[in-house]
Structure formats: C-alpha cells, structure tokens
C-alpha cells in the first residue's frame, strides 16, 4: 500500500492477467471455472488501493478479458474460450466492486476508465441489474450534469451511453423503479437543455442527439417517468415546434433548426417521443398549449411547389409523412383543437392533391416513405389513415363536416384510381378507404345514396378477385374484408337493388365457396343480411358453383366442416352419435359451468352462436325454406335434418345450462317449475331421439336404394353376357354352314320345314293352285329381307362384350350390299 517499489511490478502482473488463461485439456474449462471466478474477485479487489495506476491497470485487465477475442495457437496449450471469460466476470459480480469504487472516486481519470469499462459490462442484462441495485445511475447522472459545466465531452459521452445501455438492457421493473424518481430525469433534462443552448460543434450536436435517444428509450421503457414535473415535456415540445411556431421562451434562446442532418434527426426524434406520450392527458395538454398540433398541421398541404427555407425537398417530404403519421395518433385525442386548426379542410385538400396524375418526384426515403418513390402514394396512404382515425372517433360533427366537404366523392375517386392494382401500398389505401366509407355511411341513408351506383360497381369489382390472390401476402385479404364490411354499411337496404341487379349475390356465393375458412363467417353474415330482402332468395337458389354445386349443398358442406373443426360427436355417416349432446363441441363438453356462472358472463351455449357459422347457416336455409329446397344426396339429407332442428337443440342447451347453474347455486325450484324443467328435458330428449331415428331411416333408405341399383347393375351385366353368348352361337352356326355341306343341308331342310309350317292350311284341302314361296337358286338358309349386310373380314373373331371394336375408316368400308334373287 505504501511502498511504490512494488507498484510497477504489480501493474505488470495485473496486465498479464488481462490475457486469456491457458488450458491443456478441453475439460479444464469446467474444472477451473470456479477457481477462475474466485481469482477475478481477488484481482478486482486491488482497485481499492489508492494507486491510480493500479486502479487503471485493473480496469484495463478486466476490459481486456471481457472484450478481447482469445488467440488461437498452432501447438501447445490453448486459450480458454472467450465465453468462459465473460461468464466468469459476470458470475463474480465484479461490476458491484467497480460501482462501489465509482461512487467514491475522486480522480477524474480513473473515474472515466471505470465508466468506460462499465460501458462494455452494461451490455449484459445481469450487469445492468447490478448497476440498478447499486444506485450507480444517480451518481452517473449527477456527474453528467457536472461534466456539462466543465465541457468534458468524453465523460458526457460515456455517461450517456452507459445510461442508454442500462435503460435498454436492464430489467423493466427495476428500470421503472429507478427512473420514476425525478433526480435522474432532472439530470437528463439539464443536460439536454445545456446542449440546446450551447451546442455548436459537430460533437456537441451528436451528444445532444444521443441524450434525445436516451430520452426516447426511457419513454418506451418507463412511460411514468416524471418528464412533465421536470419541465422536460415543454422543452421537447419547444424543440419539436421550433421551425413552425415562433416563441420567446428563454429555454430556446440562441437555438434554431438548420437544414443539417443532426437538427433533422433531432426534430424527427422529438416528434416521435412526444407522440409516444400523447395518451397522457396532462402531457398532451402541454403539447397543445405550446403548439405541437399547429406545427404538425403546417405540413398538411401539397408540397410540389413548396420551397422550404429550413429543409431540403427530401427532408421536407420525410417530415410531412411523419407529421401525418403523428396526426393519426394525436388528432383523435384532441378533436376540438383539430377542428379549430381546420384539420378536415387540410386533409381533404391534401387527399385531392395526392389523387392527381401530375408528375411528382417523391423521394421515398425512410420508413414512412416506403412505396412512394416518384409518386404521391405515401402522402395518400397517410392522409387516408389520418381520416380513418378521425372518423373512428364517431364524432358526428366531424364526420358531417368531412362529408359536406366531399369526402365520399374523393374516396370514390381513390377507389376508382387503384381498382386494378396489385401494389401493396395501393391495396392498403383501398382497404382503409373502404373502411372510412363503411363508418361514414353506416347510419346515414343520404351518404349511402352518395355512395350510389359507382360505389356498388367498385365493390363488385373488389369482390370478384381471383381466389389465388387471397394468400399472396400483398394485402388482398384486407381489401376483401373491407369490401364485405362495406356491403353491410353501404349497400344494405339503400343500394341493394343495384347490387342484386349486377349479380352481387352470385359473386358473394362464389367468394364464400373459394375464400379461406377464416373469412367464411363474415361473407356468410353479409349474405344473410342481404337475404332479409325476399328478392335476394331466388338468386341464392339459382346459383351454381363448382361442379354444379347448389347453394344448399355448399351451406351443408360448411356446416359439416364447422362441426368437424369444433369436434362435435358424429359417426362416419355424420349421424348424431350422442343424442344427449346434439350440438356441443369438444370445448363445450369439457367446460365447467362454474366458470361462466356470473350473470355478466355469457355461457358457452350463447357464445357458440357468435363463434361459428351454424346459426347463420340455419337462418339462411330457414329463409330459403326447408320445404322448398332442391333435391340433395342422402348424406346431405342427414345433415339437413340436424340443421332443421338446430333452434330446438340450442334452446335445449340453454335450458340444460340453466338447470346446471341452479344446481351449482344450490337453488331448488318450486314444484311447478321442477315439473316444467323436467318436461322440457323430456321433450328435448325425445326430439333428439326422433332426429336420430329419422337420420337412421334416411340411411336405411339410401342403403336400400344402393342395393337396388347394385341388383340392377348385376342384371344388366347378366343380360350383356346372354347377348354375347347368342351372338357367339349365331356366328359359330354361320361358320359351320359355310364349311360343312351336311350342316348346310340340315339348315336348308329346317328352313323348308318352317316355311311349310307357316302355311295356314295344309296342301290339298282346297282346290287351289299352290305357288312355291321359295325363290329359285336361293343361296341362303335363313329368313331375311331383300337386302342383307355381310361383314367382310380376313380374320373373323369372336368378340367379348366387354371389349370395344376399333372405329373403321369411312374410306375403307367392310360391308357390301347383296341383292337376293
């Protein structure tokens, strides 16, 4: 401690320890890990010596072990893994020793060296938690403020970066506990205010922006930090509005934005930070009072002819897009200030400008400008999004003002402009435009009339999209959902006649058949809404889909798919497997009634109606009429029997849940109620049994029909074989007659006998002249007409009835006509 003669040797030994330890075997890492950790604790204890050179050497030693990659030697012992060095340092908790020394360190050089080491150690979450537990953040923030007075740039930079790492990598709960105190936030506020007034050099501007970045991270991780109490919100708002709102506040003395990257990044960061805090009413009021909304509205205007003094054209475009994105969050929270600033007029003018086809050289920079290069699409996208956010508030005065200024017509222009697009940003614009129209027209018939024929035609265009595009990832599914929503809000009742006339119902049924299962419920709901008009039902009945599938068959198919997904008990023929649970799925069977016993909690029997399509399918078929359905297969008839009794089964489910809840609450109904409940249970059970019996009858009847069809098929096969045998016998007889003279004579005799037998009276009874019925020189032995067809074949064969003879060319006929003499 007191002998300087050993200091230089000690420093050399310490620096030697900064090199990685060597190992002879791979297992040495695990064997000596504990010993290495204990050695590092003893080594770091040397920092307690009041020798600055020794303290700096210890700092450098740990820094070298933690940051320097280990070397690889060609032969001999190898260095331990770098991961082992890091683990040993973190397990030894040496960061606590450094933090303790940092608190009482008076030497600025050693302080900076320790802080520089903590900068690397704070990249680990465990080390950050140690620093938070040691209250070292308060020390660093206080010394950061002192460094502003002494213009110690290096110390400022190290302090800011250490705070940044601790906030970003530390435990969120510990960060909130530590930074909810005003001391650290005050230090950040003082440092930021110092740089706002005094920053002149490039290094100072960068440090100012680093403090701004730390504040951004702090707002994200600790939104309850006392930024308002310290005056930080006011200072940030003054910085964010410096170019647009003139102020005489002393905090901004000597500060002005310039078209340089550091000021540009500061402005964007300040906007982003303030918008992240806009949900807080008190903070938002300070922002509005200082003029943040006014500053943002300054960018809501066409910018093709704007010559900004403060910013270049590319910078102005970025700020304009970020201002629109900020207004998307801020405008719904302060509608009065929004209306006073003529927000609707500004947005409508910008919307109309963005729809023009004139040339515009959009730069497409940054996140906000994505997809807007050389076009106005980026401005159009964010303008539509701001309008959507404002309309979603439901404020009728704001919505009516927008409609009075031509919002619906402008949006129809947008839809018509991009109706054939396949660009993701344009699909997003179309989806949001349709959502705005749905919100605006939902409750007002005059607005629906303004939507009119043009809107209906555009909707039909969007609903007719190729089904292969749904899963393309470009955003077609969002456009489809927005279009279906627009049917409910913009078409129903007011524009329904034109929608039906243009074939809207068949288009929706085509969509229902082809769309993914996740969309089918919404499409079916729109169809059900349209069929409230009886004129829509014939369109449903006459529709034919793939393979001439009817709408009824499609709905039955959807019912079976829905029950399969729910796990409803059915056998292989889709017959009811358990009459006691005709509709319940797997989730409903496993649920506990006590979980839904509260009066404010809907039971699963009720939730089931909204969660799946079965209620909509029942309602759709009910409107078509169960007695007027087209013929369906036996399998569909079995399912149709279930659908027809869906309402009765659902009522029975609800009564069963009521009885279960009464038992759960130990409530005994009076005698008349008990009898009524018992009667209800009996009726529902009988209904289930009757439905299952009917399903079995359908199944048996179908089995009988199949058996009859099979028998008829066998009879046809038998008849075919008989014909084949007769044909073969005739051919064999013909061959025998042409090859055996005796056989030919026998056939001739048989022919003559048949001719004689066919006479009405025996010869000699009457005195009449007998005429011979046989032609002279007759060369046939069978009865025939005047013409016969004799097939010519070089190689006659007997053909099986199961084989098909090849077609014969007309140019080479194998038949000729022979005139009988």
HUVEN-V445956 format. One record per backbone hydrogen bond with DSSP energy under -1.0 kcal/mol. NH is the residue of the N-H (numbers start at 1). CO is the residue of the C=O. E is the energy in kcal/mol with one decimal. If there is no record, write none. Layout:
NH_CO_E, NH_CO_E
This chain:
10_6_-2.6, 11_7_-2.6, 12_8_-1.9, 13_9_-2.3, 14_10_-2.7, 15_11_-2.6, 16_12_-2.0, 17_13_-1.7, 19_16_-1.5, 23_78_-2.7, 28_25_-1.5, 31_27_-1.9, 32_28_-2.6, 36_32_-2.3, 37_33_-1.9, 38_34_-2.1, 39_35_-2.2, 40_36_-2.1, 41_37_-1.6, 42_38_-1.9, 43_39_-2.5, 44_40_-2.6, 45_41_-1.4, 46_43_-1.3, 47_44_-2.1, 48_45_-1.9, 49_46_-1.6, 51_49_-1.8, 55_51_-2.6, 56_52_-2.7, 57_53_-2.2, 58_54_-2.6, 59_55_-2.1, 60_56_-2.7, 61_57_-2.5, 62_58_-2.3, 63_59_-2.3, 64_60_-2.5, 65_61_-2.1, 66_62_-2.2, 67_63_-2.1, 68_64_-2.1, 78_23_-1.9, 80_21_-3.2, 85_81_-1.4, 86_82_-2.1, 87_83_-2.4, 88_84_-2.6, 89_85_-2.1, 90_86_-2.3, 91_87_-2.8, 92_88_-1.7, 94_89_-1.1, 96_93_-1.4, 98_94_-2.2, 99_95_-2.2, 100_96_-2.3, 101_97_-2.2, 102_98_-2.1, 103_99_-1.5, 111_107_-2.5, 112_108_-2.4, 113_109_-2.0, 114_110_-2.7, 115_111_-2.6, 116_112_-2.4, 117_113_-2.0, 118_114_-2.6, 119_115_-1.5, 121_117_-2.4, 122_118_-2.2, 123_120_-1.4, 124_121_-1.6, 128_124_-2.1, 129_125_-2.1, 130_126_-1.7, 131_127_-2.2, 132_128_-2.2, 133_129_-2.2, 134_130_-1.9, 136_131_-1.6, 140_136_-2.4, 141_137_-2.4, 142_138_-2.3, 143_139_-2.4, 144_140_-1.7, 145_141_-1.6, 146_142_-1.9, 147_143_-2.1, 149_145_-1.0, 150_146_-1.4, 152_147_-2.1, 153_151_-1.4, 156_152_-2.1, 157_153_-2.6, 158_154_-2.4, 159_155_-2.5, 160_156_-2.5, 161_157_-2.2, 162_158_-2.3, 163_159_-2.4, 164_160_-2.3, 165_161_-2.4, 166_162_-2.5, 167_163_-2.4, 168_164_-2.3, 169_165_-3.0, 170_166_-1.6, 175_171_-2.6, 176_172_-2.3, 177_173_-2.2, 178_174_-2.3, 179_175_-2.8, 180_176_-1.1, 186_182_-2.6, 187_183_-1.9, 188_184_-2.2, 189_185_-2.6, 190_186_-2.8, 191_187_-2.5, 192_188_-2.7, 193_189_-2.7, 194_190_-2.2, 195_191_-2.0, 196_192_-2.1, 197_193_-1.6, 198_194_-2.5, 199_195_-2.0, 205_201_-2.2, 206_202_-2.0, 207_203_-2.3, 208_204_-2.5, 209_205_-2.0, 210_206_-2.0, 211_207_-2.3, 212_208_-1.8, 213_209_-2.2, 214_210_-2.4, 215_211_-2.0, 216_212_-2.0, 217_213_-2.4, 218_214_-2.5, 219_215_-2.4, 220_216_-1.8, 221_217_-2.5, 222_218_-2.9, 225_222_-1.7, 227_225_-2.8, 230_226_-1.3, 231_228_-1.0, 232_227_-1.8, 233_227_-1.1, 235_231_-1.9, 236_232_-2.7, 237_233_-2.5, 238_234_-2.4, 239_235_-2.1, 240_236_-2.6, 241_237_-1.7, 242_239_-1.2, 245_241_-2.8, 252_249_-1.3, 253_250_-1.4, 255_252_-2.0, 260_258_-3.0, 264_260_-2.5, 265_261_-2.8, 266_262_-1.9, 267_263_-2.3, 268_264_-2.0, 269_265_-2.4, 270_266_-2.5, 271_267_-2.2, 272_268_-2.3, 273_269_-2.4, 274_270_-2.3, 275_271_-2.5, 276_272_-1.5, 277_274_-1.1, 278_275_-1.1, 280_277_-1.5, 284_280_-2.7, 285_281_-2.1, 286_282_-1.7, 287_283_-2.2, 288_284_-2.4, 289_285_-2.6, 290_286_-2.3, 291_287_-1.5, 292_287_-2.6, 295_291_-2.1, 296_292_-2.3, 297_293_-2.4, 298_294_-1.1, 299_296_-1.7, 300_297_-1.4, 301_299_-1.7, 316_312_-2.9, 317_313_-2.1, 318_314_-1.9, 319_315_-2.5, 320_316_-2.6, 321_317_-2.3, 322_318_-2.4, 323_319_-2.5, 324_320_-2.1, 325_321_-2.2, 326_322_-2.5, 327_323_-2.4, 328_324_-1.5, 330_326_-2.6, 331_327_-2.3, 333_330_-1.1, 334_331_-1.2, 338_334_-2.0, 339_335_-2.6, 340_336_-2.2, 341_337_-1.6, 342_339_-1.7, 343_338_-2.1, 346_342_-2.1, 347_343_-2.4, 348_344_-2.5, 349_345_-2.2, 350_346_-2.2, 351_347_-2.5, 352_348_-2.4, 353_349_-2.2, 354_350_-2.3, 356_353_-1.3, 362_360_-1.5, 369_365_-1.1, 370_367_-1.1, 372_369_-2.2, 374_362_-3.3, 375_372_-1.7, 380_376_-2.2, 381_377_-2.9, 382_378_-2.0, 383_379_-2.1, 384_380_-2.4, 385_381_-1.8, 386_382_-2.1, 387_383_-2.3, 388_384_-2.5, 389_385_-2.2, 390_386_-2.2, 391_387_-2.7, 392_388_-2.1, 393_390_-1.1, 394_391_-1.8, 399_395_-2.3, 400_396_-2.8, 401_397_-2.0, 402_398_-2.0, 403_399_-2.4, 404_400_-2.4, 405_401_-1.2, 406_403_-1.7, 407_402_-1.5, 410_406_-2.0, 411_407_-2.4, 412_408_-2.1, 413_409_-1.7, 414_410_-1.8, 415_411_-2.6, 416_412_-2.4, 417_413_-1.9, 418_414_-1.7, 421_418_-1.5, 427_423_-2.3, 428_424_-2.2, 429_425_-1.8, 430_426_-2.4, 431_427_-2.4, 432_428_-2.3, 433_429_-2.2, 434_430_-2.3, 435_431_-1.9, 436_432_-2.2, 437_433_-2.3, 438_434_-2.3, 439_435_-2.3, 440_436_-2.5, 441_437_-2.5, 442_438_-1.1, 448_444_-1.5, 449_445_-2.0, 450_446_-1.7, 451_447_-2.0, 452_448_-2.1, 455_451_-1.9, 456_452_-2.0, 457_453_-2.6, 458_454_-2.0, 459_455_-2.3, 460_456_-2.4, 461_457_-1.7, 462_458_-2.1, 463_459_-2.4, 464_460_-1.0, 465_462_-1.1, 469_466_-1.8, 470_467_-1.2, 472_469_-1.6, 479_475_-1.7, 480_476_-2.5, 481_477_-2.3, 482_478_-2.4, 483_479_-2.0, 484_480_-2.4, 485_481_-2.3, 486_482_-1.9, 487_483_-1.3, 488_484_-1.3, 489_485_-1.8, 490_486_-3.3, 491_487_-1.1, 492_487_-2.1, 494_492_-2.1, 495_491_-1.6, 499_495_-1.7, 500_496_-2.5, 501_497_-2.4, 502_498_-2.3, 503_500_-1.4, 504_499_-2.5, 507_503_-1.5, 508_504_-2.3, 509_505_-2.3, 510_506_-2.5, 511_507_-2.3, 512_508_-2.5, 513_509_-1.9, 514_510_-1.6, 515_511_-2.7, 519_516_-1.8, 523_519_-2.1, 524_520_-2.7, 525_521_-1.8, 526_522_-2.0, 527_523_-2.2, 528_524_-2.5, 529_525_-2.0, 530_526_-2.0, 531_527_-2.0, 532_529_-1.0, 533_530_-1.7, 536_533_-2.1, 540_536_-1.3, 541_537_-2.3, 542_538_-2.3, 545_549_-3.1, 548_545_-1.5, 554_550_-2.1, 555_551_-2.5, 556_552_-2.4, 557_553_-2.3, 558_554_-2.3, 559_555_-2.1, 560_556_-2.2, 561_557_-2.2, 562_558_-2.4, 563_559_-2.4, 564_560_-2.2, 565_561_-2.1, 566_562_-1.7, 567_563_-1.3, 568_563_-2.2, 571_575_-2.0, 574_571_-2.1, 577_569_-1.4, 581_578_-1.6, 586_566_-2.6, 589_585_-2.0, 590_586_-1.8, 595_592_-1.2, 596_593_-1.4, 597_594_-1.2, 601_598_-1.3, 607_603_-2.7, 608_604_-2.3, 609_606_-1.0, 611_607_-2.1, 612_608_-1.2, 617_613_-2.7, 618_614_-2.4, 619_615_-2.3, 620_616_-2.6, 621_617_-2.5, 622_618_-2.3, 623_619_-1.9, 624_620_-1.8, 625_621_-2.4, 628_625_-1.3, 637_633_-2.2, 638_634_-2.1, 639_635_-1.6, 640_636_-2.9, 641_637_-1.8, 642_638_-1.1, 643_639_-2.3, 644_640_-2.5, 645_641_-1.0, 646_643_-1.7, 649_645_-2.3, 650_646_-2.6, 651_647_-2.4, 652_648_-2.2, 653_649_-2.1, 654_650_-2.1, 655_651_-2.2, 656_652_-2.3, 657_653_-2.2, 658_654_-2.2, 659_655_-2.4, 660_656_-2.3, 661_657_-2.5, 662_658_-2.1, 663_659_-2.1, 664_660_-2.2, 665_661_-2.0, 666_663_-1.2, 667_662_-3.0, 674_670_-2.7, 675_671_-2.5, 676_672_-2.1, 677_673_-2.9, 678_674_-2.6, 679_675_-2.4, 680_676_-2.4, 681_677_-2.4, 682_678_-2.1, 683_679_-2.5, 684_680_-2.5, 685_681_-2.4, 686_682_-2.5, 687_683_-2.5, 688_684_-2.4, 689_685_-2.4, 690_686_-2.5, 691_687_-2.4, 692_688_-2.5, 693_689_-2.5, 694_690_-2.5, 695_691_-2.4, 696_692_-2.3, 697_693_-2.2, 698_694_-2.3, 699_695_-2.2, 700_696_-2.9, 701_697_-2.9, 702_698_-2.4, 703_699_-2.2, 704_700_-2.5, 705_701_-2.4, 706_702_-2.5, 707_703_-2.3, 708_704_-2.5, 709_705_-2.5, 710_706_-2.3, 711_707_-2.5, 712_708_-2.7, 713_709_-2.1, 714_710_-2.2, 715_711_-2.4, 716_712_-2.2, 717_713_-2.1, 718_714_-2.5, 719_715_-2.6, 720_716_-2.2, 721_717_-1.9, 722_718_-2.1, 723_719_-2.4, 724_720_-2.0, 725_721_-2.4, 726_722_-2.4, 727_723_-2.4, 728_724_-2.3, 729_725_-2.5, 730_726_-2.4, 731_727_-2.2, 732_728_-2.5, 733_729_-2.4, 734_730_-2.1, 735_731_-2.3, 736_732_-2.4, 737_733_-2.2, 738_734_-1.5, 739_735_-1.0, 740_736_-2.2, 744_740_-1.7, 745_741_-2.4, 746_742_-2.6, 747_743_-2.1, 748_744_-2.1, 749_745_-2.7, 750_746_-2.4, 751_747_-2.0, 752_748_-2.3, 753_749_-2.7, 754_750_-2.2, 755_751_-2.0, 756_752_-2.5, 757_753_-2.4, 758_754_-1.3, 759_756_-1.3, 765_762_-1.2, 768_766_-2.0, 778_775_-1.1, 790_816_-1.1, 792_814_-2.4, 803_800_-1.4, 812_809_-1.3, 818_788_-1.2, 820_786_-1.5
